[in-house]
Amino acid sequence: MFENLEELEEKYRALSQRLNDPALIGDQAAWRSSMKEHSGLSPIVEKYGEYKKTRQDVEDAKEMLERSGEEDIRQLAKEEIRDGQERLETIGAALKHLLLPKDPNDSKNVVVEIRGGAGGDEAALFAGDLFRMYTRFAERRRWKVELMSVNESDIGGFKEIVFMIHGGGAYSRLKYESGVHRVQRIPVTESGGRIHTSTVTVAVLPEAKEVDIDLNMNDVRIDVFRSSGNGGQSVNTTDSAVRVTHAPTGIVISCQDEKSQLKNKDKALRVLRAKLYDLEREKQRAQLSAERKSQVGTGERNERIRTYNFPQGRVTDHRVGLSLHHLDAVLDGDLDEIMDTLITWSQAEKLK
């Protein structure tokens, strides 16, 4: 680890000098790339500098202990050695976390898909609850929510809803939400007061830019049709809804949220790119089975990851065994405690 840190420190010094090179400044694309790399190394180099200073302080204290014959000074040196060694352990642990491989998608916006699973109308209603939960979470962070596609249930909620969350680090927080969410409660349609169990599936995909995915439009069929449902005067009068079909994978995306056919087409293609990008990432993860085991909430989407128990007011994340007894707050978007626990668990697994 320390050989790697020495190399990173040398690279950081070289980048610091290069950033002042007029030739690099004149090439804005190269300058921004170098600046991003420099910023990424900065916390590691600063923490390593703190480690080296603390290590030197410990060595100085040991030398003082060996040379001094005065008991007061020897006692002071022993305390400095003990405190310094504790700091070295703390700083060393922090360095290990800083050196963990970064997910290149962490800073990206996300496409979130919520679909009702087992449970019929009750599953659709809970899909609506989860949509509100993620919307409130985004609002707390001042992130923007953009609807992409909506398929409403007859009694409320959603059979399926797709939306995008725009915000710095959105994927880094929300990527752990992929999976099956289970709800246990008495449905509004239940006259006997019995508790039912229903499921909703959530998929969180990093937004894929055109540079991330080379989408061959010859593989894409685009159909237009008339919108249905609530949507204003233009509904059922113009062919504004768009259905995009990707022939090689069979992926079908429909968007009718906008009155403009062009906007619906743009949204559908953005969702398609995100799906194709996620498929490519799945292939890469399959080739790295050991790495895949250290991931949380990516890949095995058919696993039950969380249960929302309304009679007990409890939410349990089964991956980390975390149970919270403030279900109302969680459904109102208070997800930070769950997400922080999952991030910590994921990092610990990677460190192993």
N, C-alpha and C positions, 0 to 999 in steps of 0.2 A: 504493500500500500504506500509506503513512504517513498519508494523509488518512483512510483506513479505521481505522487504529490510533488516531488522535486521536478519532474518533467513538466507538470502543469504550471508550476511556478515560473519555470524558465520560459514556457510558452506565453504566459501572461505578461512577463517583462518584454518579450519580443513584440507582442501585440500592442502594448502601451507605446512603444517607440514607433511602431508602424502607423499607428493612428494619427501621428503628427506629420507623416510623410505627405508633402503636397501632391505627389502623384496619386496616392491613394485617395486623398480628399477630393481630387478631381473626378474620380470614378465613384459616384455616389452609391451605386449598387454594391460594389466591393467594400466601400467604407461602412455601409450599414451592416453587411455580413460580418465584417471584422468587429464592429462595435457590439453586435449581438453576442459574438463568441467571447469578447472581452468581458461583457457584463455577466455572462454565465459563469466565467471562471472566477470573477471577483470574490464572491462569498467563500469559495473554497480556499483561495489564496489567503484571504484575510484570516480565516479560521486556522489554516496551517501556520501562519505567522504567529498567531496566539499560542498554538501548540509548541512551537519551537522556543518562544520566549519563556513559557512556563517550564519547559524541559531544562532550559539553561538555568532558570532560577533554582530548580531542584538540585542541579549539579553544583551550583555555587553554595547552596546550603549544606550539601554533603561535604564539600571541601572545608567549609567553616567548621563543621562538626569534627572533622578529623584533626584540624590544626589547633583548635581552641582548647585551652585547659580550664577556662572559666565555666562554671556550671550554668550560670544564667544564659550565657551565649549559646552553650550547647543545647540547653532546653529550648531556646528560641529557634535554633537551627532544626531541631527535631520537629517542632510544630510546623515550620515552613516546609519541610520535606513531606510531612503527612498531608498538609493542605495542598501542596503542589501535586502530589501523586493523585489525589482525589480529582483535582482539576484536569489533570492529564487524561484520566479515564472518561470524564464528562466530555472534554473536547474531542477525544478520540472517537467516541460514539457519534458525536455530531458530524465529524469528518466522514465516517462511514456512510451516514445518511446522505450527505452532500455528494458522495461519489456514486450513489446508486444511479443506474441508467435512467435517464428522463424519458418519459413517454412523449414522443414528438407531437402527439395530438392534444396534449393537455391544455394548450392555450386556445384551442379551436372552439368555435360555436358547435352546438349539437342539434341533431335532428332526433326528436323523441317520438316514438310510436307507442300508443297505448291501445290495447285491444281487449275487449271482454272475452273471457275464457269460459270455463265451466260455471254454470249458474244462470244463464239466460239473461232476463231483465235485470236481476240483481247484480250480475257481473257488469252489465252496461252502466248501471247507476254508480257502482264503485269506480269504474273507469272515469266517470265524471268527477268523483271525489279526488282521484289521483291527479287528474288534470289540474284541478284547482290547487292541490297541494304543491305541484311543481310551479304553477303560475305564481302562487304566493311566495314560494322560495325565491323565484327570479325577481319578484318585486322587492323583496328585502335586500337584494344585492344590486338593485337598480339595473337589472338586465332586461332586455326587450324580448317579448314573446310574439312570434309571428305564426299565425295559423297557416297550415299547408293543405290539409285535407280533413274533412269532418264527415262522419256517417253517424247520424244521431239515432238513438233508440226511440221507439214509439212512446215510452212512458218517461223519457228523460235519460240523461247520461249519454254515453256513446258506445256504439258497437265498435267503432274505431275512430281514433283521432290522431293526426300527425301534426306536429308543430316544431318550430325551430326556436331555440333560445340563443340570443346573441349576447355574448358577454365574455370578457377576458377570463380564461380559466374555467369556462363552463364545463368542458369535458372532464377536466381534472376532478371536479366535484361530483358530477352526475353519472360518470361512467359506471359507478358501482350500483346503479339502480336497475341495470339490465337483469331481467329474470322474471319469475312468476311471483306475484304478490297475492297473498291469500287473505280473504276477509271472512270473519266469523261474526254474524249479527242476525237480528230478526229482520227480515225484509219487510218493506212497507206493504207488500202484497200478501204477507203471511198473516192469516186470521187466527191461527192457533197459537201464536206466540212462540213458535219453535225457532231455534237458532239454526241458520243455514250456513254452509261453507261455500264460498264462490272464489273464483280466481280471475286475475287480470294479468296479462302479459305486458311487460314493458321492455322496449328495445331502445338503447341510447347509442346513436351513431355519430362519430365526429363529422362535421361538415367537410365535404370534399370539394376543393377548388378544381377548376379545369386543369391546373398544373398537376394535381394529384392523380387524376384519372383521365386517361386518353379514351374518351368516349367516341366511338365510331358511329356517327349518325346514320350510316347505312344499315346498322344493326337495330335501329330504332324505328318502330312504327308509331305514328301519332294520329290518333282519331279524335274527332271533336263531336260533342253531343250537347243536348240541351240540359241545363242545370235542373236539379229538382230540390224541393224543400224550400226553407226560408231563404230569401235572398233579394227581395225587392222587385221592382217592376220588370227587370230584364229576365227574370227566371221564366223558363219555358217559352221564351220569345226569340232568343238568339242562341246559336251554337257556341257558347262561351266555355263550356266545360271541356277538359282535355284528358284523354287517356293515353299514356305512354307505355308501350310494350317493348321490352328489350329481348330480342329474339334468342340470343345465345343462352341467356339464363332463365328466360320465362318470367322475369320480374315485370309486374304491371303496377303502374302508379296512376291514380286518378285524382285530379284536382279541379274543384269547381267553386272554391271559396271566393274567387275574384270575379267581377263582372267582365273583366277583360280576358279574352282568349289568350293573348300574348303573355299576360301575367301568370295565368294558370299553367301555361306551357313552361314558363321559366321555373315556377315552383316545382312542377313535376320532374323536370330535368335535374334540379338540385337534389331532390330526394333520391332520384335514381343514381346520381353520382355517389351520394353518401352510402347507398346500399352496395354498389359495386366496390367501393373503397373498403367497406366492411368485409365483403366476401374475400377480397385480396388479403386483408389482414388476418382473416380466419385461416387461410391457406398457410400463411407464414407462421402463425401460432401453432398449427398442427405439426409443422416441421420442427418446432422447438418445444417438445412436450414438457421438458423440465421447467422451462420458463413459464409455460402455460399454467402449470400447477401453482405458481406463485402469484397469479393474477386473481383479482377479485371482481366478480360481476362481469367477466368478459368470456364469451364462449358458450358455456353451458346454460343456455337461456331457459331450458325446460325445468331447471331445478327451482324448487320453492326457496326463495331467499328471505321472505319476510311475511309475518302474519300480523294482521290488524284485528285484535279481539275487542269488539265494542262492549260486550257485557262487563268485561273486566277493565275496560279503559286502558288496555295494554297493547303495545307494539313490540314485537320481538324480531330481531334480525338473526336468522338461524346460522349465518356464516361465522359470526363471532360470539353468539350466545348472549347478545345484549338485549335486555328487556327494559323498556321505559314505561312508566305508568302515567303518561300525560299524552294520551292518544289525540285529544282535541288539538293540542299545540302542534303535534307532528303534522296532522292533516291541515293545519293552518300554515304550513311551510317551515316549521321549526325543525330542520333536518340536520343542522350542523353537528350535533352530538353524535348522531348515527354515522354521518359521513367522516367525521374526524376519527372515530373509532375504526372504521373500515380502512382509512388511509394508513393509520398507525399499524394495523394488523398486516396490511399488504406490504408495508416497508419491512416489518419484522420477518415476514416470510421470505422476502428477497434477500435480506441479510443472511438468512440461514444458508 
